[in-house]
């Protein structure tokens, strides 16, 4: 079924004999692929001349993904064939050695830090890239990342580069913002992940009619962070860093404030005690009831691989969520060997599981059912040699997805040290409190900030649930389990200086100025 993308426009219709439903299905798929490739060819030709080569590469990548989507039938994982994780599949972080100071500078010369920076802040009510949301001390996700790496470079007199993978949604704003870092001791590189066309679910053809992404935004999408590998190669940075003698990249989400460069993991990779060069490391951490939907590690066909909830048959979802059967979940902190990435790309063996994302969008005034084909960066694990997981402390997984996460990272639970968040020694136990804030009043950052005169003391908090029209005065302290519920039409003002310990507050509580 492989067709050369360079000859798409010359493809002729597929002649066939109708002998049985399987042959008919295969022929129909071939027709769908041929038709799609013709449309992709037209889109490529409509790109600006200086963009055309890159657009052709991206359309070729999409054609390959679409072909696999057509060919694959049934689940990507047969549940009964999942094997028990081998003893050495996941290493305990505590067993890793700390490198001596004289080694660290040399080790850091072999590292590239990559941050996945393609997401917008829309889910938290913010415009522009999520990485420019202020999270602490007037500093953004991006500011904190830059501070961390600049501190490494200054401390060890080295030059670890920061690479941002943007999407077409975030690249323009990010390019403007990174200019402010130009006088710091850090080299920042940016590239864009692919821009793929959304496909009409009815006719399996792109809904875009031209390669004019800015004026037809809803017709295009960034295809998930699994696209990192190919886009990194297309950008030229992969070969550049290999030529410079860099060996590993550390990849993480920019909104995971716990994903800092870990010298113990880097030491294990560059100075292994055994003769094994791990080409791929996934940081995992112990699963709690809050993480039941997170991807986990399994052994399958003698390879370690990532299992996402989307791949799980419906009758096994409860089993997948079990903390006993699947003890770890993926933090999406990944360490990968650069020359191994180049090898699997050149050998064309990087067949990550396809995530089919069905969406209904507004297109030219009408509702349209579309398909987005995506992949996850961790799904590449199975194609690398000697891939392992490392069970890291929970502190390496501190994502900010909602304002409830923002409340924690803005609070006195943490202090800021050289761009890294450090949990307060006053906290008696290392787990973070479970916080649930009502969507209607707290989901947008602006609304959330208006409800707190300042962030409460959370040092002794275990669980907080807030629902309805609730505001907090200054210097409030929350301890143990606190539940505050204002029903419809009611309002609760928690007064300044209040200390709530193991309390349920409901009804009306108004503090009026006089």
C-alpha positions as CSV (number, residue, x, y, z in Angstrom):
1,X,0.0,0.0,0.0
2,X,3.0,2.3,0.3
3,X,2.9,5.1,-2.3
4,X,5.7,7.6,-3.0
5,X,4.4,11.0,-1.8
6,X,6.4,12.7,-4.5
7,X,4.2,10.9,-7.1
8,X,0.8,11.4,-5.4
9,X,-0.6,13.6,-8.2
10,X,0.1,10.9,-10.7
11,X,-1.8,8.2,-8.8
12,X,-4.5,6.6,-10.9
13,X,-7.8,5.1,-9.5
14,X,-7.5,1.6,-8.2
15,X,-9.0,-1.1,-10.4
16,X,-10.5,-4.0,-8.6
17,X,-12.5,-7.2,-8.9
18,X,-15.2,-7.6,-6.3
19,X,-14.6,-11.0,-4.8
20,X,-15.7,-11.0,-1.1
21,X,-16.1,-8.4,1.5
22,X,-12.4,-8.4,2.7
23,X,-11.1,-7.6,-0.8
24,X,-13.8,-4.9,-1.1
25,X,-12.8,-3.4,2.2
26,X,-9.1,-3.4,1.3
27,X,-9.8,-1.8,-2.1
28,X,-12.0,0.9,-0.4
29,X,-9.2,1.7,2.0
30,X,-6.8,1.9,-1.0
31,X,-9.2,4.4,-2.7
32,X,-9.5,6.4,0.5
33,X,-5.7,6.6,0.8
34,X,-5.2,7.5,-2.9
35,X,-7.9,10.2,-2.6
36,X,-6.4,11.6,0.6
37,X,-2.9,11.7,-0.9
38,X,-4.1,13.6,-4.0
39,X,-5.7,16.2,-1.6
40,X,-2.5,16.4,0.4
41,X,-0.5,17.0,-2.8
42,X,-2.8,19.9,-3.7
43,X,-2.4,21.4,-0.2
44,X,1.4,21.1,-0.4
45,X,1.4,22.9,-3.8
46,X,-0.6,25.8,-2.3
47,X,2.0,26.4,0.4
48,X,4.3,29.4,0.1
49,X,7.5,28.5,-1.9
50,X,9.8,28.8,1.1
51,X,7.5,26.5,3.2
52,X,6.9,23.9,0.5
53,X,9.7,21.5,1.3
54,X,8.7,21.3,5.0
55,X,5.0,21.1,4.2
56,X,5.7,18.2,1.9
57,X,7.6,16.4,4.7
58,X,4.7,17.0,7.1
59,X,2.0,15.9,4.6
60,X,4.1,12.7,3.9
61,X,4.2,12.1,7.7
62,X,0.4,12.6,7.9
63,X,-0.1,10.2,4.9
64,X,1.9,7.5,6.7
65,X,-0.2,8.0,9.9
66,X,-3.4,7.9,7.9
67,X,-2.4,4.7,6.1
68,X,-1.7,3.0,9.4
69,X,-5.0,4.2,10.7
70,X,-6.7,2.6,7.7
71,X,-4.8,-0.7,8.0
72,X,-5.1,-1.3,11.8
73,X,-8.1,-3.2,12.9
74,X,-9.0,-4.3,16.4
75,X,-7.4,-3.2,19.6
76,X,-3.7,-2.3,19.6
77,X,-3.3,-4.5,22.8
78,X,-4.8,-7.9,23.4
79,X,-5.6,-7.8,27.1
80,X,-4.8,-11.5,27.7
81,X,-1.3,-11.1,26.3
82,X,-0.2,-8.5,28.8
83,X,2.7,-10.0,30.7
84,X,3.9,-9.4,34.3
85,X,6.5,-6.6,34.5
86,X,10.0,-8.2,34.9
87,X,11.8,-7.4,38.1
88,X,14.4,-5.1,36.4
89,X,11.8,-3.3,34.2
90,X,11.4,-0.4,36.7
91,X,14.3,0.8,38.8
92,X,13.9,2.4,42.1
93,X,15.2,6.0,42.0
94,X,16.7,5.5,45.5
95,X,19.2,2.9,44.0
96,X,20.7,5.5,41.7
97,X,24.1,6.9,42.6
98,X,24.8,10.7,42.8
99,X,27.6,11.7,40.5
100,X,30.8,13.3,41.8
101,X,31.1,17.1,41.1
102,X,34.0,16.5,38.7
103,X,31.8,14.4,36.4
104,X,28.8,16.8,36.3
105,X,30.2,19.4,33.9
106,X,31.1,16.7,31.4
107,X,27.7,15.0,31.7
108,X,25.8,18.2,31.2
109,X,27.7,18.9,28.0
110,X,26.0,15.7,26.6
111,X,22.5,16.8,27.5
112,X,19.7,18.7,25.6
113,X,16.6,19.8,27.5
114,X,13.3,19.7,25.5
115,X,10.1,21.2,26.8
116,X,6.8,20.4,25.1
117,X,5.3,23.9,24.6
118,X,2.4,23.4,22.1
119,X,-0.5,23.9,24.4
120,X,-2.7,27.0,24.9
121,X,-4.0,28.3,28.3
122,X,-7.6,28.2,27.1
123,X,-8.7,25.5,29.6
124,X,-7.7,27.8,32.4
125,X,-9.3,30.9,30.8
126,X,-6.1,32.4,29.5
127,X,-5.1,33.6,26.0
128,X,-1.9,32.5,24.3
129,X,0.6,29.7,25.2
130,X,0.0,28.0,28.5
131,X,3.7,28.5,29.3
132,X,3.2,32.3,29.8
133,X,0.7,31.8,32.7
134,X,2.1,33.3,35.9
135,X,2.5,30.5,38.5
136,X,4.5,32.0,41.3
137,X,6.3,35.3,42.3
138,X,5.1,36.8,39.0
139,X,7.1,34.2,37.1
140,X,5.7,32.0,34.3
141,X,6.3,28.4,33.5
142,X,8.8,29.5,30.9
143,X,10.6,31.9,33.3
144,X,11.0,29.1,35.8
145,X,12.4,26.7,33.2
146,X,14.9,29.3,31.9
147,X,15.9,30.0,35.5
148,X,16.5,26.3,36.2
149,X,18.8,25.8,33.2
150,X,20.6,29.1,33.5
151,X,21.4,28.1,37.2
152,X,22.8,24.7,36.0
153,X,24.9,26.5,33.3
154,X,26.3,29.0,35.8
155,X,26.9,26.5,38.6
156,X,28.8,24.0,36.5
157,X,30.2,26.4,33.9
158,X,28.5,24.5,31.1
159,X,26.0,25.1,28.2
160,X,22.9,23.0,28.4
161,X,20.6,24.2,25.6
162,X,16.8,24.6,26.0
163,X,14.7,23.5,23.1
164,X,11.0,24.4,22.9
165,X,8.7,22.4,20.7
166,X,5.9,24.8,19.8
167,X,2.8,24.3,17.8
168,X,1.3,26.7,15.2
169,X,-0.9,27.8,18.1
170,X,2.0,29.0,20.3
171,X,5.0,29.7,18.0
172,X,4.4,33.4,17.2
173,X,3.8,34.4,20.9
174,X,6.7,32.2,22.1
175,X,9.2,33.7,19.6
176,X,8.4,37.2,20.9
177,X,8.7,36.1,24.6
178,X,12.1,34.3,24.3
179,X,13.7,37.5,23.1
180,X,13.7,38.7,26.8
181,X,16.1,35.9,27.7
182,X,18.8,36.8,25.2
183,X,21.3,38.2,27.8
184,X,21.1,35.2,30.0
185,X,23.6,32.3,30.1
186,X,21.3,30.0,28.1
187,X,20.9,29.1,24.4
188,X,17.2,28.7,23.5
189,X,16.1,27.0,20.3
190,X,12.5,26.6,19.0
191,X,10.9,24.5,16.4
192,X,7.3,23.7,15.5
193,X,5.7,20.3,15.7
194,X,3.8,19.3,12.6
195,X,0.6,20.9,11.4
196,X,-1.8,18.2,10.2
197,X,-5.1,18.6,8.5
198,X,-8.3,17.5,10.2
199,X,-10.2,14.9,8.2
200,X,-13.9,14.8,7.6
201,X,-15.3,11.7,9.3
202,X,-17.8,11.1,6.4
203,X,-15.5,11.2,3.4
204,X,-12.1,10.8,5.0
205,X,-10.7,13.9,3.2
206,X,-9.1,17.0,4.6
207,X,-11.5,19.8,5.3
208,X,-8.8,22.4,4.5
209,X,-9.0,23.7,0.9
210,X,-5.6,25.6,1.1
211,X,-2.5,25.8,3.2
212,X,-3.5,29.0,4.9
213,X,-3.4,27.9,8.5
214,X,-3.9,31.3,10.1
215,X,-7.2,32.0,8.2
216,X,-8.5,28.4,8.5
217,X,-7.3,27.5,12.0
218,X,-10.1,25.0,12.7
219,X,-9.0,22.9,9.7
220,X,-5.6,22.1,11.3
221,X,-4.3,20.6,14.5
222,X,-1.0,19.7,16.2
223,X,-0.9,15.9,16.3
224,X,0.1,15.2,19.9
225,X,3.6,15.1,21.4
226,X,4.5,11.8,19.8
227,X,5.2,14.0,16.8
228,X,8.3,15.3,18.6
229,X,10.7,12.7,17.1
230,X,10.0,13.4,13.4
231,X,9.6,17.2,13.8
232,X,12.9,17.3,15.8
233,X,14.6,15.6,12.9
234,X,12.9,17.8,10.3
235,X,14.0,20.9,12.2
236,X,17.7,19.9,11.7
237,X,18.3,20.1,15.5
238,X,18.6,16.4,16.0
239,X,21.6,16.1,13.6
240,X,23.1,19.4,14.9
241,X,23.1,18.2,18.5
242,X,24.5,14.7,17.6
243,X,27.4,16.4,15.7
244,X,28.1,18.6,18.7
245,X,28.6,15.4,20.8
246,X,25.3,15.6,22.7
247,X,24.0,12.1,23.7
248,X,20.6,12.4,25.5
249,X,17.6,14.6,25.5
250,X,15.3,15.1,28.5
251,X,11.8,15.7,27.4
252,X,8.9,16.9,29.6
253,X,5.7,19.0,29.6
254,X,6.4,22.6,30.3
255,X,3.5,22.7,32.8
256,X,5.1,20.0,34.9
257,X,7.0,22.1,37.5
258,X,8.6,19.0,39.0
259,X,10.4,18.0,35.7
260,X,13.9,19.4,36.4
261,X,17.2,18.1,35.2
262,X,18.0,15.1,37.5
263,X,21.8,14.5,37.7
264,X,21.3,11.0,39.2
265,X,19.3,9.8,36.2
266,X,21.7,11.4,33.8
267,X,24.6,9.7,35.6
268,X,22.9,6.3,35.3
269,X,22.6,6.9,31.5
270,X,26.1,8.2,30.8
271,X,28.1,6.2,33.4
272,X,26.2,2.9,33.7
273,X,27.5,0.3,36.2
274,X,26.3,-2.5,34.0
275,X,27.3,-2.7,30.3
276,X,23.8,-1.6,29.2
277,X,23.2,1.6,27.4
278,X,19.5,2.4,28.0
279,X,18.2,4.2,24.9
280,X,15.0,5.3,26.5
281,X,13.9,6.0,30.1
282,X,10.4,6.8,31.3
283,X,10.0,8.3,34.7
284,X,7.0,6.7,36.5
285,X,5.7,7.3,40.0
286,X,3.4,5.4,42.3
287,X,-0.2,5.5,41.2
288,X,-2.8,6.9,43.6
289,X,-6.5,7.1,43.2
290,X,-6.0,10.6,41.7
291,X,-4.0,9.1,38.8
292,X,-6.2,6.2,37.7
293,X,-6.5,7.6,34.2
294,X,-2.8,8.0,33.7
295,X,-0.8,5.8,31.3
296,X,1.0,2.8,32.8
297,X,3.9,0.5,32.0
298,X,3.3,-3.1,30.7
299,X,5.4,-5.9,29.3
300,X,4.0,-6.9,25.9
301,X,5.6,-9.1,23.3
302,X,8.8,-9.1,25.3
303,X,9.0,-5.3,25.2
304,X,8.3,-2.7,27.8
305,X,5.6,-0.3,26.6
306,X,3.2,2.4,27.5
307,X,-0.5,1.5,27.9
308,X,-2.9,4.4,27.8
309,X,-6.5,4.3,28.9
310,X,-7.7,4.9,25.3
311,X,-6.2,1.5,24.3
312,X,-8.0,-0.4,27.0
313,X,-11.1,-2.5,26.1
314,X,-14.1,-1.1,28.0
315,X,-14.6,-4.3,30.0
316,X,-11.1,-3.9,31.4
317,X,-11.1,-0.2,32.3
318,X,-11.8,-0.9,36.0
319,X,-8.9,-3.3,36.0
320,X,-6.6,-0.7,34.3
321,X,-7.5,1.8,37.0
322,X,-6.6,-0.6,39.8
323,X,-3.8,0.6,42.0
324,X,-2.9,-3.0,42.9
325,X,-2.5,-4.4,39.3
326,X,-0.9,-1.4,37.7
327,X,1.2,0.3,40.4
328,X,2.9,3.0,38.3
329,X,1.8,5.8,36.0
330,X,3.7,7.7,33.4
331,X,4.9,11.3,34.4
332,X,5.7,12.0,30.8
333,X,9.3,12.8,31.8
334,X,11.3,11.0,29.1
335,X,15.1,10.6,28.6
336,X,16.0,9.4,25.1
337,X,19.3,8.7,23.3
338,X,19.7,11.1,20.3
339,X,21.5,8.7,18.0
340,X,18.9,6.0,18.8
341,X,16.1,8.5,17.8
342,X,17.9,9.1,14.5
343,X,18.3,5.3,14.0
344,X,14.6,4.4,14.5
345,X,13.5,7.3,12.3
346,X,15.9,6.3,9.5
347,X,14.8,2.7,9.8
348,X,11.1,3.8,9.8
349,X,10.3,1.6,12.8
350,X,8.7,4.3,15.0
351,X,5.2,2.9,14.8
352,X,3.5,4.5,17.9
353,X,-0.1,3.6,18.7
354,X,-2.5,6.0,17.1
355,X,-4.9,7.9,19.3
356,X,-8.1,8.6,17.3
357,X,-9.6,11.8,18.5
358,X,-13.2,12.3,17.2
359,X,-14.3,16.0,17.4
360,X,-17.2,18.1,16.3
361,X,-16.1,21.6,15.2
362,X,-17.6,24.7,13.8
363,X,-16.4,25.0,10.1
364,X,-17.8,27.8,7.9
365,X,-20.8,28.1,10.2
366,X,-21.7,24.4,10.3
367,X,-21.1,21.6,12.8
368,X,-18.7,19.1,11.2
369,X,-17.6,15.7,12.6
370,X,-13.8,15.4,12.1
371,X,-11.0,13.0,13.0
372,X,-7.7,13.9,14.5
373,X,-4.9,11.3,14.5
374,X,-2.5,11.7,17.3
375,X,0.4,9.9,19.0
376,X,2.0,10.1,22.5
377,X,5.8,10.7,23.0
378,X,6.0,7.8,25.6
379,X,4.5,5.3,23.1
380,X,7.9,5.2,21.3
381,X,9.3,3.2,24.2
382,X,8.8,-0.2,22.6
383,X,11.0,0.5,19.7
384,X,14.2,1.4,21.7
385,X,16.7,-1.0,23.0
386,X,17.0,-1.6,26.8
387,X,14.2,0.8,27.6
388,X,13.4,1.0,31.3
389,X,11.2,2.8,33.8
390,X,12.5,4.6,36.9
391,X,10.2,4.9,39.9
392,X,10.8,8.5,40.9
393,X,9.6,10.5,43.9
394,X,6.2,12.1,43.5
395,X,7.9,15.5,43.6
396,X,9.0,15.0,40.0
397,X,5.4,15.1,38.9
398,X,3.9,18.5,39.7
399,X,1.7,19.4,36.7
400,X,-0.5,22.5,36.6
401,X,-3.6,21.5,34.6
402,X,-6.2,23.3,36.7
403,X,-6.5,26.2,39.1
404,X,-6.6,23.6,42.0
405,X,-3.0,22.8,41.0
406,X,-2.2,26.5,40.8
407,X,-3.4,26.9,44.4
408,X,-0.9,24.3,45.6
409,X,2.1,25.7,43.8
410,X,1.3,29.3,44.8
411,X,1.0,28.3,48.5
412,X,3.4,28.0,51.4
413,X,3.7,24.3,50.6
414,X,6.5,25.2,48.3
415,X,9.4,27.7,48.2
416,X,11.2,28.7,45.0
417,X,14.9,28.0,44.6
418,X,16.7,28.8,41.3
419,X,13.5,28.2,39.4
420,X,12.7,24.9,41.1
421,X,9.8,24.4,43.6
422,X,10.9,22.8,46.8
423,X,8.4,21.4,49.3
424,X,8.5,23.0,52.7
425,X,10.3,21.1,55.4
426,X,7.4,22.0,57.7
427,X,5.1,19.7,55.8
428,X,5.0,16.5,57.8
429,X,4.4,14.1,54.9
430,X,5.6,14.3,51.3
431,X,2.2,13.9,49.6
432,X,0.4,17.0,48.3
433,X,-3.2,17.8,49.5
434,X,-6.1,16.7,47.3
435,X,-7.9,19.9,46.2
436,X,-11.2,20.2,44.3
437,X,-12.4,23.7,43.3
438,X,-15.8,24.2,41.7
439,X,-15.7,24.8,38.0
440,X,-18.2,27.6,37.8
441,X,-16.4,30.0,40.1
442,X,-12.8,28.8,40.1
443,X,-11.8,27.2,36.7
444,X,-10.5,30.4,35.1
445,X,-7.3,31.9,36.5
446,X,-8.7,35.4,36.7
447,X,-11.8,34.3,38.6
448,X,-9.7,32.1,40.9
449,X,-7.4,34.9,41.9
450,X,-10.3,37.3,42.7
451,X,-11.6,34.8,45.3
452,X,-8.4,34.8,47.4
453,X,-7.2,38.0,49.2
454,X,-4.1,36.0,49.5
455,X,-3.3,32.2,49.2
456,X,-4.2,30.4,52.5
457,X,-1.7,28.5,54.7
458,X,-1.9,24.9,53.4
459,X,1.0,23.3,55.3
460,X,-1.3,20.9,57.3
461,X,-4.0,20.5,54.7
462,X,-5.0,17.0,53.6
463,X,-8.2,17.6,51.5
464,X,-10.0,20.7,50.4
465,X,-13.3,20.8,48.5
466,X,-14.8,24.2,47.6
467,X,-18.0,24.6,45.6
468,X,-20.2,27.6,44.8
469,X,-19.8,31.3,45.5
470,X,-17.0,31.3,48.1
471,X,-14.3,33.9,48.9
472,X,-11.3,33.8,51.2
473,X,-9.9,36.7,53.3
474,X,-6.3,37.3,54.2
475,X,-4.2,34.9,56.3
476,X,-6.6,32.0,56.3
477,X,-5.3,28.7,57.5
478,X,-6.7,25.3,56.3
479,X,-5.9,22.1,58.1
480,X,-6.9,18.4,57.8
481,X,-10.1,18.0,55.7
482,X,-12.0,21.2,54.9
483,X,-15.2,21.2,52.8
484,X,-16.9,24.5,52.0
485,X,-20.1,24.4,50.0
486,X,-22.3,27.4,49.1
487,X,-25.5,26.2,47.5
488,X,-27.1,28.0,44.6
489,X,-28.0,31.6,45.6
490,X,-25.9,31.5,48.7
491,X,-22.5,33.0,49.4
492,X,-19.7,32.2,51.9
493,X,-17.0,34.6,52.9
494,X,-14.2,33.0,54.9
495,X,-13.1,35.8,57.2
496,X,-9.5,37.0,57.4
497,X,-7.4,35.2,60.0
498,X,-9.8,32.2,60.1
499,X,-8.4,28.8,60.9
500,X,-10.5,25.9,59.6
501,X,-9.4,22.4,60.8
502,X,-11.5,19.4,59.9
503,X,-14.5,21.6,59.2
504,X,-17.6,21.5,56.9
505,X,-18.9,24.9,56.1
506,X,-22.3,25.3,54.3
507,X,-25.2,27.8,54.0
508,X,-24.7,31.5,54.0
509,X,-21.7,33.3,55.7
510,X,-21.3,37.0,54.7
511,X,-18.7,39.3,56.1
512,X,-19.8,42.9,55.4
513,X,-17.6,46.0,55.5
514,X,-19.1,48.8,57.7
